[in-house]
């Protein structure tokens, strides 16, 4: 039987609130064989300082990691540890609590789709790009909606495909889904692990399959002592190299599309010249 491993990472400022997430993992109806946390010895963001593993909640197997892969640290070192083993690896965020049936949904869906990535929450790159394209075009958008009696949208919902697995909701993979390319993250792109990792899965032939749950009905962000943990040093508010979160997401989509031919839509050639000498 496959080992079932839950994996995550954290930062020092969130350690006092991590027990909410860990307790929800320990309370799963499908019990994991281990809950592992990857702690970088040195963080990419120097303002984080260092983390003392002694302050982490009970119930965690702690692994101190030499390389900080950004938020992808929640899973990449774990893939390395289980590379040649029969394992189901589930990664999740440290600022979220998970309902008791969460692991059951993921593992049961994986049993039906053994070569697929399983996600409780997902997004579509087409939706992102559609929304970005229409940002700031309020009058044109409103006019087209009015003329169509509300039926027109930039892209109809039926056209969206699940090509981004969101770590926030939990993602189940197998070690063989990830190759060495995943560890070589371009400098601009390390902040957007969901897009980066999803592109790796797709290029290796592993589609993203949702569990089918309506996560809006069960969403439960971690709040400890009145503190919304998701607001603490949140990456969604972080800008790196002149890229905010959405700009970095779209840059990563472009990179993965151009280098590996994944994600829907045409190639932009912006990255091909850099990597393949194509002009």
C-alpha positions in Angstrom: 0.0 0.0 0.0 1.2 3.5 -0.8 2.5 5.7 1.9 0.4 8.8 2.4 2.5 11.8 3.3 1.2 15.4 3.9 3.9 18.0 3.3 4.1 21.8 3.9 6.5 24.6 4.8 6.2 27.7 6.9 7.9 31.0 7.8 8.9 32.2 11.3 6.1 34.8 11.6 3.5 32.1 11.1 4.8 29.5 13.6 2.7 30.8 16.5 -0.4 30.1 14.5 0.6 26.9 12.8 -1.2 24.7 15.3 -4.6 25.4 13.6 -3.4 23.9 10.4 -1.6 21.0 12.0 -4.6 20.1 14.2 -6.8 19.9 11.1 -4.3 17.6 9.5 -4.2 15.3 12.6 -8.0 15.2 12.6 -8.4 13.7 9.1 -10.7 10.7 8.7 -8.0 9.3 6.4 -4.9 9.4 8.5 -1.6 10.2 6.8 1.5 8.1 7.6 3.4 11.3 8.3 3.0 15.1 8.3 6.3 16.6 7.2 7.4 20.2 7.2 10.3 21.5 5.2 12.1 24.4 6.9 14.8 26.3 4.9 18.0 26.9 6.8 18.1 30.3 5.1 15.2 32.0 3.5 15.2 33.8 0.1 13.5 36.7 1.9 16.2 37.7 4.4 13.6 39.7 6.4 12.2 36.3 7.6 15.3 35.6 9.6 15.7 32.0 10.8 13.2 29.5 12.2 13.8 27.6 15.4 12.3 24.1 14.8 11.8 23.7 18.5 8.9 26.1 18.3 6.9 24.0 15.8 3.8 22.2 17.0 3.8 18.5 17.9 2.8 16.0 15.3 5.3 17.2 12.6 8.3 15.5 11.1 10.8 18.4 10.7 13.3 18.5 7.8 15.8 21.3 7.6 16.4 22.1 4.0 19.6 23.7 2.5 17.8 25.3 -0.5 14.8 27.6 -0.3 12.6 27.0 -3.3 10.2 29.7 -2.2 6.6 28.4 -1.6 7.5 25.2 -3.6 9.6 24.2 -0.6 6.4 22.7 0.7 6.8 19.8 -1.7 10.0 19.7 -3.8 12.3 18.4 -1.0 9.6 15.8 -0.1 9.6 14.6 -3.7 13.4 14.0 -3.3 13.0 12.0 -0.1 10.4 9.7 -1.7 11.7 9.6 -5.2 12.0 5.8 -5.5 9.1 4.9 -3.2 5.5 4.1 -3.6 4.0 7.2 -2.1 1.1 9.6 -2.4 2.3 13.1 -1.5 -0.2 15.8 -0.6 1.0 19.3 -0.1 -0.9 22.2 1.4 -0.6 25.7 2.8 0.3 26.6 6.4 -2.3 29.3 6.8 -5.4 27.2 6.1 -7.4 24.6 8.0 -8.7 21.4 6.2 -12.1 19.7 6.8 -11.9 16.1 8.0 -12.8 14.5 4.6 -10.1 16.4 2.8 -7.6 13.6 2.5 -10.3 11.1 1.7 -11.5 13.2 -1.3 -8.0 13.5 -2.6 -7.0 9.8 -2.2 -10.3 8.4 -3.5 -10.1 10.6 -6.6 -6.5 9.6 -7.1 -7.5 5.9 -7.0 -9.8 6.6 -10.0 -7.2 8.7 -11.8 -3.8 7.2 -10.9 -1.8 9.2 -13.5 -3.4 12.5 -12.6 -2.7 15.4 -10.2 -5.6 15.7 -7.9 -6.7 19.2 -6.6 -9.5 20.4 -4.4 -9.1 23.9 -5.8 -8.0 24.8 -9.3 -7.8 27.8 -11.7 -7.6 28.2 -15.4 -4.9 30.2 -17.1 -7.5 31.2 -19.7 -9.6 32.8 -17.1 -6.6 34.7 -15.6 -5.7 36.0 -19.1 -9.2 36.9 -20.0 -9.7 38.9 -16.8 -6.3 40.6 -17.2 -7.2 41.5 -20.8 -10.4 43.2 -19.7 -8.9 45.0 -16.7 -9.4 48.7 -17.0 -11.8 48.3 -19.9 -14.9 48.9 -17.8 -17.0 50.8 -20.3 -16.4 48.4 -23.2 -17.0 45.4 -20.9 -20.3 46.9 -19.6 -21.5 47.8 -23.1 -20.9 44.3 -24.5 -22.6 42.8 -21.4 -25.6 45.2 -21.9 -25.9 44.5 -25.6 -26.0 40.8 -25.0 -28.5 41.1 -22.2 -25.9 39.9 -19.8 -25.1 36.7 -21.7 -21.7 37.7 -23.0 -18.6 37.2 -20.8 -14.9 37.5 -21.8 -14.7 33.7 -21.8 -17.7 31.5 -21.1 -17.3 29.4 -18.0 -17.5 26.2 -20.0 -14.3 27.1 -21.8 -12.2 27.0 -18.6 -10.0 24.0 -18.1 -8.3 23.1 -14.8 -4.6 23.7 -15.6 -3.5 25.3 -12.3 -3.6 23.1 -9.1 -3.9 25.4 -6.1 -1.8 24.4 -3.1 -4.1 26.3 -0.8 -6.8 23.7 -1.3 -4.3 20.7 -1.2 -2.8 18.9 -4.1 -2.0 15.1 -4.4 0.9 14.0 -6.6 3.2 11.0 -6.9 7.0 11.5 -6.9 7.3 10.3 -10.5 5.2 13.3 -11.6 8.1 15.6 -10.9 11.4 15.7 -12.8 14.7 17.5 -12.1 13.5 20.5 -14.2 11.2 21.4 -11.3 14.1 22.3 -9.0 15.6 24.9 -11.4 13.2 27.7 -11.0 14.0 31.0 -12.8 14.5 33.9 -10.5 11.4 35.8 -11.4 9.1 32.8 -11.0 9.9 31.3 -7.6 7.1 33.3 -6.0 4.3 31.6 -8.0 4.6 27.9 -7.1 1.1 26.9 -8.2 1.8 27.9 -11.8 5.3 26.6 -11.8 4.5 23.1 -10.4 1.4 22.8 -12.5 3.4 23.4 -15.6 5.8 20.7 -14.6 3.1 18.2 -14.1 1.5 19.0 -17.5 4.7 18.8 -19.4 5.3 15.4 -17.9 1.9 14.2 -19.0 -0.1 14.4 -15.8 -3.4 16.3 -16.1 -5.0 18.1 -13.2 -8.2 16.5 -12.0 -10.5 18.2 -9.5 -12.1 16.3 -6.6 -15.4 18.0 -7.6 -16.0 19.5 -4.2 -17.5 23.0 -4.0 -14.7 24.4 -1.9 -16.7 27.6 -1.2 -19.0 25.6 1.0 -16.1 24.2 3.2 -13.5 26.9 3.0 -12.1 27.7 6.4 -9.0 30.0 6.5 -7.0 29.6 9.7 -7.8 32.2 12.3 -5.9 31.9 15.7 -6.6 34.2 18.6 -8.4 36.6 16.2 -5.4 36.7 13.8 -6.1 35.9 10.2 -3.0 33.9 9.4 -3.4 34.4 5.7 -2.6 38.0 6.1 0.9 37.4 7.7 3.7 38.0 5.2 1.3 36.9 2.4 2.9 36.3 -1.0 -0.2 37.7 -2.7 1.0 41.1 -1.3 4.7 40.6 -2.2 6.4 42.1 -5.2 9.7 40.7 -6.5 11.8 42.1 -9.4 9.0 44.5 -10.3 6.4 41.7 -10.6 3.3 41.6 -8.3 1.5 38.3 -7.8 -0.7 38.4 -10.9 2.1 39.7 -13.2 4.4 36.9 -11.9 1.6 34.3 -12.5 1.2 35.5 -16.1 5.0 35.6 -16.6 5.2 32.0 -15.4 2.4 31.0 -17.7 4.2 32.5 -20.6 7.5 30.9 -19.7 6.0 27.4 -19.3 3.9 27.8 -22.5 6.9 28.9 -24.5 9.5 26.5 -23.2 7.4 23.4 -22.7 4.2 24.0 -24.8 1.9 23.6 -21.8 -1.2 25.6 -20.9 -3.9 26.6 -23.4 -3.2 29.4 -25.9 -0.4 30.3 -28.3 3.3 30.8 -27.7 4.5 34.3 -27.3 8.1 33.7 -28.4 9.3 36.0 -25.6 11.1 33.1 -23.8 12.1 31.1 -26.8 14.7 33.6 -27.9 16.2 33.5 -24.4 16.4 29.8 -24.0 16.6 28.4 -27.6 18.1 31.2 -29.6 14.9 31.6 -31.6 14.1 35.0 -32.8 
